[in-house]
Amino acid sequence: MFGIDIPHRKSRDPCSRLWRSICHKASSFYHYLFHFHPLLIQLCYFSIISMVGFLILKIMKPRTTKIKNLDLFFMSVSSATVSSMSTIDLERFSNAQLIIIMIMMLLGGEVFLSMVGLYLFTSYFQKPIKTKGGAESPATATTNDVTLVDMGIVRKYSELEISQNQHETALSQNQHETTSQQPKVLKYNSLKTLVLIVLGYMTVIQLVGTALVLAYMSTVTSAREVLEKKGIPILTYAIFTVISSFSSCGFTPNDENMFAFRKNSGLLLIVMPQILLGNTLYAPCLRLLIWLLQKFVRKNEIEYLLKTDVKEIGYDHLLPRMHSRLLPITVFGFIGVQTLLFCTMEWNLGEMSGLNGYQKFVGALFQCVNTRHTGESVMNIANIAHAILVLFIVMMYLPPYTSFLPPKYDQGSEPQVANSKQMMKRREIIEDVLFSQVAYLVVFIIAVCITERKSMVEDPLNFNVLYITLEVVSAYGNVGFSAGYNCGKRLNHEGICLDKWHGFAGRWTSQGKIILIIVMFFGRLKKFNMQGGKAWKIE
């Protein structure tokens, strides 16, 4: 079940009996796990990562003053859900704490999570056994169908119940029966191959990105000096930034995010591919990689992945051919529209001051690339024209694989479900009760406006509905954009105040922060409610 063949030979060796017992219990737990709803599985997954990360961060000593528990848990949830929302400065964390945050971002990234889900599904789906002729034949299964929609896998599979008698029956099958099982064996081997392809894709891209960032920091003095002044090791920054960018988180070890490097256009150009390849362009690049492998590695498994219906394979990120072709056009189209509007309205204004033409264009392009689920920033979002902010909010709301796709090419995005009438009826009832995504966002925005109503009265220029909406939608989209806080906009200038162009939620009440934590979880799990709200008719 975990990629381990449990021996069926009788052995008097106590170690062998102990090993069989451990494997049997692990397999039983694994089999039992798949009977839970995938929403519950992922909710537990992110909750456990967040809680364990919080406890480890709490034990470690920060670089500066002690951090409040709520803020520490907020940052832990933000890292695990790759939201990059912040309530405190990241420079307050020690180097060891940054490594823990780095691990949480890696575990919470969509590519890594989908790879784990694919591996678990592959292990559970079919376990080939050896026949007399030496060929592999898939294990037999009952007809008790179960639906798995877990960690990027949408698939209908059969609940496997393998026993010793079934193994003996399989060993006695004739050649004709063995041949009839070959398509199932091919599918099993193809899924294993896909796991290795995804692992290689993720590993190579991040290693290359880290090497490029290290090379840039080592050769460009101005960029290296920024880290030296802050006491951040170059290696830590390189690995942290690449993992954060590829996982679509957006955290950086320095407080100013990428604003400190807005004149280092080379660094921005290195980071941008990491952002795209780990998020909006992951699906088309994955299909392109498989196509290239098919040209050089003539294997039946590769050909199966390319020619078989994507519904049959069951991996959400392996999109149909036409969708994979149109998706990059849509992605670059959105980026182009945003960049055009941004350059038109902000070219000669304050956020672009001090930059030459090339730096302005690269900075604007970098900012617009980050609106789709990453959230790294080279400028103060609060100083950007409101028309651009509204466009950014729309971009943050859109799912990563939003694409122009004519109906004749749409092969359907509805997940396959079991043929159980009871399950279908239960699903219809749940979908009728659920609201749409926009409705939930409205509820969250209203809730935050209630918790922050005192600040909205006393400090209306900072605590306005637009900035609160930006913060909530950014948390929902797991982006990380924030309007920050401007001390100059306060009506009451009493007391000490520091400008923050990130982490607006840090000024919120504890109740507001808790709501935003819920929004981050909700946004990370929103794929399970994409069909909600259909029962509500507006006429």
HUNOR-V165258 format. One line per field, one symbol per residue. ss: DSSP state (H for helix, E for strand, C for the rest). A space follows every 10 residues. Layout:
ss = ???
This chain:
ss = CCCCCCCCCC CCCHHHHHHH HHHHHHHHHH HHHCCCCHHH HHHHHHHHHH HHHHHHHHHC CCCCCCCCHH HHHHHHHHHH CCCCCCCCCH HHCCHHHHHH HHHHHHHHCH HHHHHHHHHH HHHHHCCCEE CCCCCEECCC CCCCEEEEEE CCEEEEEECC CCCHHHHHHH HCCCHHHHHH CHHHHHHHHH HHHHHHHHHH HHHHHHHHHH HHHHHHHHHC HHHHHHHHHH CCCHHHHHHH HHHHHHCCCC CCCCCCHHHH HCCCHHHHHH HHHHHHHCCC CHHHHHHHHH HHHHHHCCCH HHHHHHHCCH HHHCECCCCC HHHHHHHHHH HHHHHHHHHH HHHHHHCCCH HHCCCCHHHH HHHHHHHHHC CCCCCCCCCC HHHCCHHHHH HHHHHHHCCC CCCCCCHHHC CCCCCCCCCC HHHHHHHHHH HHHCCCHHHH HHHHHHHHHH HCHHHHHHCC CCCCHHHHHH HHHHHHCCCC CCCCECHHHC CCCCCCCCCE CCCHHHHCCH HHHHHHHHHH HHHHCHHHHC CCCCCCCCC
